[in-house]
Amino acid sequence: MRLMFRTRVEGAENIPGTGPVILAGNHLTFIDSMILPLVCDRQVCFIGKDEYVTGKSLKGRLMAWFFTGVGMIPVDRDGANGGVAALMTGRRVLEEGRIFGIYPEGTRSPDGRLYRGRTGIARLTLMTGAPVVPFAMIGTDKLQPGGSGMPKPGRVTVRFGEPMEFSRYDGMGRDRYVLRAVTDSVMAEVMRLSGQEYVDMYATKAKAA
């Protein structure tokens, strides 16, 4: 995969070598979750659809082997408690002093633009005190347009920003204005790193339109 994607990494030194860290970035296509673990010296844990690890065919077993190997934690995100399960999974990973990767947009961008972030990222950082390291995937959508099918070989860039900490909001994790402010500040940094146009709308709403 390293040979296939020829990934250029910028700012990897911004990822702390120890302790809990939240990696928060844009989401252009399916292979983002394959590339992110490749460029980090520490294992990155992230949630994924449980269907990725439940297949019984040869393809399904290979997918399960790959995704569990790179740190994916299967969660039923479509259920009534999917959001809570995802949040609690992230909290557990961070309390164990590990890295948790998250896409605040909640889904892949439908058109390459950066969409409004959901406040789960803010809840996690305020709940655990873990710093947020923003990142940007650049060029993955060119290798796998539409997020499906076999990706093409090519060069992509993963750019990491400086750690962001929000201790000034300690004890304010239930304030929706604080949650929105924290989330928006993270998304502003992701936008700066990626160079994407920002859309103040949830990506799921744009897809449904």
SULJO-V194316 format. One record per backbone hydrogen bond with DSSP energy under -0.5 kcal/mol. CO is the residue of the C=O (numbers start at 1). NH is the residue of the N-H. E is the energy in kcal/mol with one decimal. If there is no record, write none. Layout:
co->CO nh->NH e->E
co->CO nh->NH e->E
//
This chain:
co->1 nh->5 e->-2.6
co->2 nh->6 e->-1.9
co->4 nh->154 e->-2.2
co->5 nh->156 e->-1.0
co->7 nh->9 e->-0.5
co->8 nh->158 e->-2.6
co->10 nh->160 e->-3.2
co->11 nh->14 e->-2.2
co->12 nh->15 e->-1.8
co->14 nh->16 e->-0.7
co->20 nh->131 e->-0.7
co->21 nh->23 e->-0.6
co->21 nh->100 e->-2.7
co->22 nh->24 e->-0.6
co->22 nh->133 e->-3.4
co->23 nh->102 e->-2.9
co->24 nh->135 e->-2.2
co->27 nh->109 e->-2.9
co->29 nh->32 e->-1.7
co->30 nh->33 e->-1.3
co->31 nh->34 e->-1.0
co->31 nh->35 e->-2.3
co->32 nh->36 e->-2.4
co->34 nh->38 e->-0.6
co->35 nh->38 e->-0.7
co->35 nh->39 e->-1.1
co->36 nh->39 e->-0.8
co->37 nh->40 e->-0.7
co->43 nh->45 e->-0.6
co->43 nh->99 e->-0.7
co->45 nh->101 e->-3.2
co->46 nh->73 e->-3.1
co->48 nh->75 e->-2.4
co->49 nh->52 e->-2.0
co->50 nh->53 e->-1.5
co->51 nh->54 e->-0.6
co->57 nh->61 e->-2.6
co->58 nh->62 e->-2.3
co->59 nh->63 e->-2.4
co->60 nh->64 e->-2.3
co->61 nh->65 e->-2.3
co->62 nh->66 e->-2.5
co->63 nh->67 e->-2.8
co->64 nh->68 e->-2.1
co->65 nh->69 e->-1.5
co->66 nh->70 e->-1.8
co->67 nh->72 e->-2.9
co->68 nh->71 e->-0.7
co->71 nh->46 e->-1.4
co->72 nh->74 e->-0.6
co->73 nh->48 e->-1.6
co->75 nh->50 e->-0.9
co->75 nh->77 e->-1.5
co->76 nh->79 e->-0.6
co->79 nh->82 e->-1.6
co->81 nh->85 e->-2.6
co->82 nh->86 e->-2.2
co->83 nh->87 e->-2.1
co->84 nh->88 e->-2.7
co->85 nh->89 e->-2.1
co->86 nh->90 e->-2.3
co->87 nh->91 e->-2.3
co->88 nh->92 e->-2.3
co->89 nh->93 e->-2.3
co->90 nh->94 e->-2.3
co->91 nh->95 e->-2.6
co->92 nh->96 e->-1.1
co->93 nh->98 e->-1.8
co->94 nh->97 e->-2.0
co->98 nh->21 e->-1.7
co->99 nh->45 e->-2.5
co->100 nh->23 e->-2.5
co->102 nh->25 e->-1.7
co->102 nh->104 e->-0.7
co->103 nh->106 e->-2.2
co->104 nh->118 e->-3.0
co->113 nh->115 e->-0.5
co->114 nh->199 e->-3.0
co->118 nh->121 e->-1.1
co->119 nh->123 e->-2.3
co->120 nh->124 e->-2.2
co->121 nh->125 e->-2.0
co->122 nh->126 e->-2.3
co->123 nh->127 e->-2.0
co->124 nh->128 e->-2.0
co->125 nh->129 e->-2.1
co->131 nh->22 e->-2.6
co->131 nh->133 e->-0.5
co->132 nh->134 e->-0.7
co->132 nh->164 e->-2.9
co->133 nh->24 e->-1.7
co->134 nh->161 e->-3.0
co->135 nh->26 e->-0.8
co->136 nh->138 e->-0.5
co->136 nh->159 e->-2.2
co->138 nh->157 e->-2.4
co->139 nh->142 e->-0.9
co->139 nh->143 e->-0.9
co->140 nh->144 e->-1.4
co->143 nh->152 e->-2.6
co->144 nh->147 e->-1.9
co->145 nh->148 e->-0.8
co->156 nh->8 e->-3.1
co->157 nh->138 e->-2.6
co->158 nh->10 e->-2.6
co->158 nh->160 e->-0.5
co->159 nh->136 e->-2.0
co->162 nh->134 e->-0.5
co->164 nh->132 e->-3.0
co->166 nh->169 e->-2.0
co->167 nh->170 e->-1.9
co->169 nh->172 e->-2.2
co->172 nh->175 e->-1.7
co->174 nh->176 e->-0.7
co->175 nh->179 e->-2.5
co->176 nh->180 e->-2.0
co->177 nh->181 e->-2.2
co->178 nh->182 e->-2.7
co->179 nh->183 e->-2.2
co->180 nh->184 e->-2.7
co->181 nh->185 e->-1.9
co->182 nh->186 e->-1.9
co->183 nh->187 e->-2.4
co->184 nh->188 e->-2.1
co->185 nh->189 e->-1.4
co->186 nh->190 e->-2.1
co->187 nh->191 e->-2.5
co->188 nh->192 e->-1.9
co->189 nh->193 e->-2.2
co->190 nh->194 e->-2.5
co->191 nh->195 e->-2.6
co->197 nh->114 e->-3.0
co->199 nh->116 e->-0.8
co->199 nh->201 e->-2.3
co->201 nh->116 e->-2.0
co->202 nh->206 e->-1.8
co->203 nh->207 e->-2.3
co->204 nh->208 e->-1.6
co->205 nh->209 e->-1.1
//
